[in-house]
Amino acid sequence: MMGKEVGYGILGLGIGKTHVRAAVKAQGCKFVAICDQNEQLLHSVGDEFQIDPKYRYTRYADMLSNPDIDVVSICTPSGMHRDHAVEALRAGKHVLVEKPLEITIEKIHDILRAGEEAGKFVGCIFQNRLSPGNRKIKETVDSGRLGKLITANFHVKWYRTDEYYARNGGWRGTWAMDGGGAIMNQSVHTVDLMQWFMGPVKSVFAKAGAFNHKIETEDTAVAVVTFENGAIGTLIGTTCAYPGLEVCVQIHGSKGSIYANNANIEVYKLADDPDGTEEARVLAEFGKREQKSGGADPMAISTTGHAGQIQDMIFAVRDNRPPMIEGKEGLPAVEIILALYESARTGKEVFLR
């Protein structure tokens, strides 16, 4: 398919609107098709982005029957990802699935298996990995310059209203469709970053509950996390931090420390940079870059990473190579989150390995 333009389909026009915005601007994209059961929303988005009416679908099966669509973004409620992704893969399409890849381990394996059987690519949206600040943190940790990793804190201090949970049929904050609450939905990106930076998680001990919303799942959770490398840390996720604050990452090693808020690096102290020359350069380059945050408004989340992943997915399909973040990379974060929920239910430390 080298050099061929790619037909791109998007299912679900909530967060899917972000995918539309990226796809219509992407290089190598032949056309964009959209699908949503809500006709008013379908045509509103279609008109806004000048989508050809022949590429607007209210029935998913109709969109999948279009042989010119090569890849589909799955942007439906989390508990529907497996069914929609598998359907697309069996129809001969590659898929890029929103976070979390799915809400159970079994469903994730179903998606990955369907991709292998169809010989198609499965990508997973974890756009925070593309943030320049987060990439710099990853590079520094992997270089070993922090020394032995000792402790880390990953905190998501967001706020959501009751109206947010009631929206679109009230699927958020339910076990069946959301798979959880503040951790599975809002904090899954940070859980992914946690294991991406620190390495595999060995165990989780957690407390969780719904403190300020009438939902089935948690709006706040706090966990002590032990990593395979021996480091310990904390994970906090909440949608009760009025008016919606930062995502905080703090990593301490025997030879250095890094602090970041909303992917902006604010502290970069390394033993091999005693005069702070490198710190000044890093803060100038990676501090105060990310202006948008989903702390108070989910629609205010920066879309730069989404655009990068969608562009990469188009190039991956065109060049017949795996996407930068493959579906299998969606598994560790969900494993950690499910262990957290089990610990909160049982009151016991839960071991992943």
JOBEL-V180207 format. One record per pair of residues at least 24 apart in sequence whose ideal C-beta (glycine too) atoms are under 6 Angstrom apart, sorted by the first residue. I is the first residue (numbers start at 0). J is the second residue. If there is no record, write none. Layout:
BEGIN
I,J ; I,J
END
This chain:
BEGIN
0,317 ; 0,319 ; 3,317 ; 4,29 ; 5,69 ; 5,313 ; 5,316 ; 5,317 ; 6,30 ; 6,67 ; 6,68 ; 6,69 ; 7,31 ; 7,70 ; 8,32 ; 8,62 ; 8,68 ; 8,71 ; 9,33 ; 9,72 ; 10,34 ; 10,73 ; 10,75 ; 10,83 ; 11,74 ; 11,75 ; 12,40 ; 12,44 ; 14,74 ; 14,97 ; 15,74 ; 16,44 ; 17,302 ; 17,305 ; 18,72 ; 18,74 ; 19,48 ; 21,305 ; 21,306 ; 21,309 ; 22,309 ; 23,48 ; 25,309 ; 25,310 ; 25,313 ; 27,313 ; 27,317 ; 28,313 ; 32,62 ; 32,68 ; 34,59 ; 34,62 ; 63,90 ; 69,316 ; 70,312 ; 70,316 ; 76,170 ; 76,176 ; 77,102 ; 77,177 ; 77,178 ; 78,102 ; 78,175 ; 78,176 ; 78,178 ; 81,106 ; 81,109 ; 81,110 ; 84,110 ; 85,113 ; 88,113 ; 88,114 ; 88,117 ; 88,119 ; 93,119 ; 93,120 ; 93,316 ; 94,121 ; 95,122 ; 95,312 ; 96,123 ; 97,124 ; 98,124 ; 98,187 ; 99,187 ; 99,333 ; 100,329 ; 102,178 ; 107,330 ; 111,326 ; 111,327 ; 120,315 ; 120,321 ; 120,322 ; 121,326 ; 122,312 ; 122,322 ; 123,324 ; 123,326 ; 123,328 ; 123,329 ; 125,191 ; 125,324 ; 126,304 ; 126,305 ; 126,308 ; 127,188 ; 127,192 ; 129,304 ; 129,307 ; 130,262 ; 131,285 ; 132,259 ; 132,262 ; 132,263 ; 132,264 ; 132,285 ; 133,262 ; 135,285 ; 136,257 ; 140,196 ; 144,269 ; 145,252 ; 145,254 ; 145,255 ; 146,252 ; 146,253 ; 146,254 ; 147,252 ; 147,253 ; 148,228 ; 148,230 ; 148,252 ; 149,230 ; 149,251 ; 149,252 ; 150,231 ; 150,232 ; 150,251 ; 151,197 ; 151,232 ; 151,250 ; 152,233 ; 152,249 ; 153,189 ; 153,193 ; 153,234 ; 153,248 ; 154,235 ; 154,247 ; 155,185 ; 155,186 ; 155,189 ; 155,236 ; 155,246 ; 156,240 ; 156,244 ; 156,245 ; 157,185 ; 157,238 ; 157,243 ; 157,294 ; 158,240 ; 158,241 ; 158,242 ; 158,243 ; 158,295 ; 159,238 ; 164,212 ; 164,214 ; 172,214 ; 172,216 ; 173,215 ; 174,215 ; 179,216 ; 180,216 ; 180,217 ; 180,218 ; 181,217 ; 181,218 ; 181,236 ; 181,237 ; 181,238 ; 182,220 ; 182,236 ; 182,336 ; 183,336 ; 185,238 ; 186,236 ; 187,332 ; 189,246 ; 190,332 ; 190,335 ; 190,336 ; 191,332 ; 194,331 ; 197,226 ; 198,226 ; 198,227 ; 198,228 ; 199,227 ; 200,224 ; 200,226 ; 200,335 ; 200,351 ; 201,225 ; 201,227 ; 201,352 ; 202,348 ; 202,350 ; 203,338 ; 203,339 ; 203,342 ; 203,349 ; 204,342 ; 204,348 ; 205,339 ; 205,342 ; 205,343 ; 206,343 ; 207,343 ; 210,239 ; 211,239 ; 222,339 ; 242,295 ; 243,294 ; 243,295 ; 244,294 ; 261,289 ; 261,292 ; 262,289 ; 263,287 ; 263,288 ; 263,289
END
